[in-house]
């Protein structure tokens, strides 16, 4: 691991970038990349050689909408056991959070995998249980496994908040709010999808993309590769993360995902409805689809505001502002009192800036 943090190699890469005399703006689509950039001070180093990094919509919990969280809260308050990963529990809405529902007596539980949730459902056969599935192509296959194996008890169902990456990149171009000269693409997604999924974006929009790993040298090298493409007039999908990402990805995981889910239109936090950007269970799995099984309960979900008044999480996710530019950041909004999901998740831009940024709050 430490060879990917070598100081002398980092200086050489930065020197090579500086020799190209660039003034460019790249965007990443991954909270873990943001963690690396802030934790190791890469933002300042890259800015010194003309490379500016914008934060993008790369945090799965952050892009989950308030409406989806409100649906989960409604299920919990109406006799359904709701299970989810820990970050989602604290996401605030104008109807409260899942932890608020738990404090009021609802059965809300943190799990580390869907297997935990399936076992919990087996242990309580007389009470319905819902697993809230959140994440990109990285985690969707694991949600699909017990469903595809027909290994779920009758009282178990999934509320899918899974999303896929290419449509959100298209949405950024459709909105036209940002100057984006290139993309640092998420290596963990590409481990599953391979490299070809991103190719249409480069072809249509003439923009280079580099799939990157998560160590400091991975990020610096991906920036060098993007700059080199721009200097040479190329717009391709290149793979910096060759130690894990193969061109074909993981065909077994991909087949499992597409055999279980189908793409549907859905809004993302900070974005309008994006076509074919989310994953819903196919009709053959409707007996375990929470939107079908608990349709009557979900009709009781309250109307919620997308953001708390003054929260600019959506603007952060679209790369329009830095976290520190939100008027609530570090004042009203802190990890122990989050106003939006970007301050909740470990992959959230605001949480990363608060915990690891040059100014400690």
Phi, psi and omega in degrees: 000320188291339178292342177271009177233021185289125185295318183294320177296319178301316180297322179294318179296315180297323178296317178296320178296316180300325180295338180279349176053060184257157168223092191229161179231114178253156176235139172256156180238050184199125178296329180290326173297319178298320177301313180297316182300315183282315184302322185255010175068028184288332183302313181292319179299316182289322179299326180295338179248020171088013180248121181246134185251125176261142175282140180238188183276064187253010181251112185302317179295323183293322183277349174296132188280160176299326179297319179294319177295319179297324176299315180296319178298318180298317176301314183296324182280357181237039169087008179257134171287125181248127178241145181196168174290157190301320183302323185293335186298328187260003181295121184277146169224172177289355173255013182095196180233172176297324176295325176298317178298320178296318179297333179273003175108357178289155181270092182239129186226142173275135175233161179256349176198165177294334178298322176301315182294319179299317180294321177299320178296321177298324183285347180226068188297343183264003181228133181291148178225137180240134171259123178270108183271118182237141175138171180268203180301342180295317187257343181302320179300324180292326174294327183287334190305301183293331177293315183289331178279357184054046187248022185252137174293161185298332183273007182257136174213165183242132170257105188274120170248018182293146180224164181237151194283312188308319181297330181288329177292318176300320180297322178299320177290321180298321180291326175065027184270343191238146163271118179231114182270345180183162182240136167266111189266152186287122182294324183291326175295315183292335174303323179275312190275336191081189186264336188294334183300332184271349187301317181303327179297314179295321182291317184285317188257002177054047182236134178284150176224141175229124176280124190237149170281194194239005174272161182306317181291331175300312183294316179297317181294323178295324177293320176299316181296321177295315179299319180296319176300313181297319181296326182266002178073027180257157175216086187233169171261113178249156184244105174280332188270051187292341181289345178228329186267126175255153180305323182273354181069219178244092185302325180295314180295319179297315180298318179299316180297312184283340173285340186253324184245161171227147181286140179224159176286139178197149175280154172244155178302127180086355182233157171285185176298130181246126185296136173051042186251354181233167182244123174246151178296141177292157184306329182292349178252019186296336177293344178239020178261112185300330180291338177264314183297320184246033182304318182295320179293318183295336176294343180274354184300134181286157171288133181232150173287147180295323179225154169295151181302124180095343180287135181242033180304319180300320179292324176296316182293333177271001178076018182278328178223160170278156180306318184294345180276350174290131183297341180273342189300126176074000179247271175287323186262112178221164182306327179276350178216065186288139174266342180210167184293338180295342176262357183265302190290147174299337177264003181285137183302318183289320177299317179296315180297320181293316186280325192240350185296166183298332176256116179277133186259000000 
